Amino acid sequence: MAATESDAKINITRAREIFHNLTEMPNVLVLPELWPGSRVSRDSALSAREAVSELCAEHGIYAVAGTIPWADERGISNRAWILDDLGRGFAFYDKTHLSSKDGEGLMFVSGNSARVFEACGVTSTVMTSYDALFPEFHRSISLSGAKIFFVVSRWRSDMGGIWESTLRAIAAWNQVFVAACNQTGESASGKFFGNSMVVSPSGDILGRLGDEEGALSITLDLREIKRIRRNLSIEHDRRNDIYTILS
């Protein structure tokens, strides 16, 4: 979806409209990064989370509720909320890698850890767009057992050339499903790339959108993970005895 920078009411209304136009009810609803807007009040942030909570409770679905600017004692985080089928926010993730080029460190405080959670009985994780460019980060999450990587994003068109290749690499290297939801439209920082997509554990694109608003529904066959890992035993063949982290 496209979103205004500071009018959460418009963005919440638009998110509801897109949801109610779905032809198939999902098990997990995914929204893009900062879909309520990047500059909204605390009350507006609460309203955005509550709107998604109501959808989850009404329809009995989970949600990876994009990210929302979230104020607490640490400051304002770029926070992804995960809600269950009763509408309860049972986990959250604060964006860990903040882009110095885009001045994100001046807007948000960074998170300090990954987040792994169970959604519909499947071990999953959530990352934001910039996190995807740090392989050491998503590899460690994969080793913790995550089978679905939800990537919520505001990836711009000037970086569109590596959007697809990055997502396919994450899926193939970690042998996981990747469900990436990206904003479209424009803001003061530029035009967003859209092209939300779902990628299989072999790196194949199972479905994608273009650069206009829309909704994509994909059914995942989790048996595919076992099949891919059986045919290409990356995890078994890793050399833990020689890996070190250089900093």
C-alpha positions in Angstrom: 0.0 0.0 0.0 0.9 3.7 -0.3 0.9 5.8 2.8 1.1 9.4 3.7 3.9 10.5 6.0 1.8 12.0 8.8 -1.9 11.3 8.5 -2.5 8.0 10.2 -6.2 8.2 9.9 -6.0 8.2 6.1 -3.5 5.3 6.2 -5.6 3.2 8.6 -8.7 3.7 6.4 -6.8 2.7 3.3 -5.4 -0.4 5.0 -8.9 -1.5 6.0 -10.2 -0.9 2.5 -7.5 -3.1 0.9 -8.1 -5.8 3.5 -11.9 -5.8 3.0 -11.3 -6.2 -0.8 -9.4 -9.5 -0.3 -11.0 -12.4 -2.1 -9.4 -14.9 0.2 -9.0 -14.6 4.0 -5.3 -15.1 5.0 -3.9 -17.0 8.0 -1.4 -14.2 8.4 -1.9 -10.6 7.3 1.3 -8.7 6.5 1.6 -4.9 6.2 4.6 -2.8 5.0 7.1 -0.8 7.1 5.7 2.5 8.6 2.3 2.0 6.9 0.6 4.4 9.4 3.2 7.1 8.5 6.7 7.8 9.6 5.7 10.9 11.6 2.6 10.2 13.6 1.6 10.8 17.2 1.6 8.2 20.0 -2.2 8.2 19.9 -2.2 7.6 16.1 0.3 4.8 16.6 -2.0 3.2 19.2 -4.9 3.6 16.8 -3.0 1.9 14.0 -2.2 -1.1 16.2 -5.7 -1.3 17.5 -7.1 -1.3 13.9 -5.1 -4.3 13.1 -6.0 -6.0 16.4 -9.7 -5.6 15.6 -9.2 -7.2 12.2 -7.3 -10.1 13.8 -10.0 -10.7 16.4 -12.9 -10.3 14.0 -11.5 -12.7 11.4 -9.4 -15.1 13.6 -6.1 -14.4 11.9 -2.6 -13.5 12.8 -0.8 -10.3 11.7 2.7 -9.0 11.2 1.5 -5.5 11.5 4.2 -3.8 9.4 6.1 -1.3 11.6 4.7 1.6 13.6 6.6 4.5 15.2 6.4 3.4 18.8 7.3 5.6 21.8 8.4 4.1 25.1 11.0 4.9 27.8 13.9 4.4 25.3 12.6 6.8 22.7 10.8 6.2 19.4 11.4 2.8 17.8 10.5 1.6 14.3 8.5 -1.3 15.8 6.9 -4.3 14.2 4.0 -5.8 16.2 2.9 -9.4 15.9 -0.7 -10.1 16.8 -2.5 -13.4 17.3 -5.9 -14.5 16.2 -7.5 -12.9 19.3 -6.0 -9.6 18.4 -3.4 -9.7 21.2 0.1 -8.2 20.5 2.2 -11.0 21.8 5.6 -10.1 20.4 7.3 -7.1 18.8 10.6 -6.4 17.0 12.4 -3.0 16.9 14.3 -2.3 13.7 17.9 -3.2 14.5 19.9 -1.7 11.6 19.2 2.0 11.0 20.4 3.6 7.8 22.9 6.4 8.4 22.4 7.6 4.8 18.7 8.1 5.4 19.2 9.6 8.9 17.2 6.9 10.6 19.3 7.2 13.7 18.0 10.7 14.1 14.4 9.5 14.0 14.5 6.2 15.8 16.4 4.3 18.5 17.6 0.9 17.3 16.6 -2.5 18.6 19.2 -4.8 20.0 18.0 -8.3 19.1 16.2 -10.4 16.6 12.7 -11.8 17.2 11.5 -15.3 16.6 7.9 -16.2 17.3 5.2 -18.8 16.5 2.5 -17.8 14.0 -0.1 -20.4 13.2 2.2 -23.0 14.7 5.1 -22.1 12.4 8.4 -20.7 13.8 8.8 -17.3 12.1 10.7 -14.0 12.2 10.3 -10.5 11.1 12.9 -8.0 9.7 12.7 -4.6 8.1 14.0 -3.6 4.7 17.6 -2.5 5.7 18.0 -5.6 8.0 17.9 -7.8 4.8 21.2 -6.4 3.7 23.1 -8.0 6.7 23.5 -11.7 6.0 25.1 -12.4 9.3 21.9 -11.2 11.0 19.4 -13.3 9.0 21.7 -16.3 9.1 21.7 -16.4 12.9 17.9 -16.1 12.9 17.7 -19.1 10.5 19.9 -21.2 12.8 17.4 -20.5 15.6 14.7 -22.4 13.7 12.7 -19.8 11.8 11.0 -21.2 8.7 9.2 -18.0 7.4 11.0 -14.7 7.2 8.5 -11.8 7.0 10.2 -8.7 5.6 8.3 -5.4 6.0 9.7 -2.6 4.0 9.8 0.9 2.5 12.4 -0.1 -0.2 12.9 2.8 -2.6 12.9 2.5 -6.4 16.5 3.8 -6.6 17.5 0.5 -4.8 15.0 -1.6 -6.7 17.7 -3.5 -8.6 18.8 -5.5 -5.6 15.3 -5.9 -4.0 14.5 -9.2 -5.8 18.0 -10.6 -5.6 18.3 -9.9 -1.9 15.0 -11.6 -1.0 15.8 -14.6 -3.2 19.3 -14.9 -1.7 17.8 -14.8 1.9 15.4 -17.6 1.0 17.9 -19.8 -0.8 20.8 -19.4 1.6 18.7 -20.1 4.6 16.3 -22.5 2.9 13.2 -20.6 4.2 10.1 -18.9 2.9 10.4 -15.1 2.5 7.2 -13.0 2.5 8.2 -9.5 1.8 5.7 -6.6 1.9 6.9 -3.3 0.5 5.3 0.2 0.3 4.5 1.8 -3.0 3.7 5.4 -3.8 6.0 8.4 -3.0 7.3 10.4 0.0 9.7 13.2 0.5 12.5 10.7 0.5 11.6 9.3 -2.9 9.5 6.8 -4.8 8.9 3.4 -3.3 9.5 0.2 -5.3 6.5 -1.9 -4.4 7.0 -5.4 -5.8 5.9 -7.2 -2.7 6.6 -10.9 -3.2 6.8 -14.4 -1.7 9.8 -16.5 -2.3 10.3 -20.3 -1.8 13.2 -22.0 0.0 14.8 -22.7 -3.3 14.8 -19.0 -4.2 11.9 -19.2 -6.7 9.3 -16.4 -6.7 5.9 -17.9 -5.9 4.0 -14.6 -6.5 4.6 -10.9 -6.7 2.8 -7.5 -7.1 3.9 -4.6 -9.2 4.3 -1.0 -8.2 0.6 -0.2 -7.6 -1.4 -0.9 -4.5 -2.7 -4.4 -4.2 -2.9 -7.6 -2.2 -1.1 -10.9 -2.7 -2.3 -14.2 -1.2 0.0 -17.3 -1.4 -0.4 -20.7 0.2 2.8 -22.1 1.6 3.6 -25.8 1.5 6.0 -26.2 4.5 7.0 -29.6 3.3 9.0 -27.8 0.7 11.5 -26.7 3.3 12.3 -30.4 4.3 12.6 -31.3 0.6 15.0 -28.5 -0.2 17.1 -29.2 2.9 17.2 -32.9 2.1 18.5 -32.2 -1.4 21.0 -29.5 -0.4 22.2 -30.1 3.1 23.7 -26.6 3.9 23.0 -26.8 7.6 24.7 -30.2 8.0 27.7 -29.2 6.0 28.4 -25.8 7.7 31.9 -25.5 9.2 31.2 -24.1 12.6 34.8 -24.8 13.6 36.2 -22.1 11.4 33.5 -19.4 11.5 34.3 -16.2 13.4 32.6 -12.8 13.4 35.0 -10.0 12.4 34.1 -6.5 13.6 
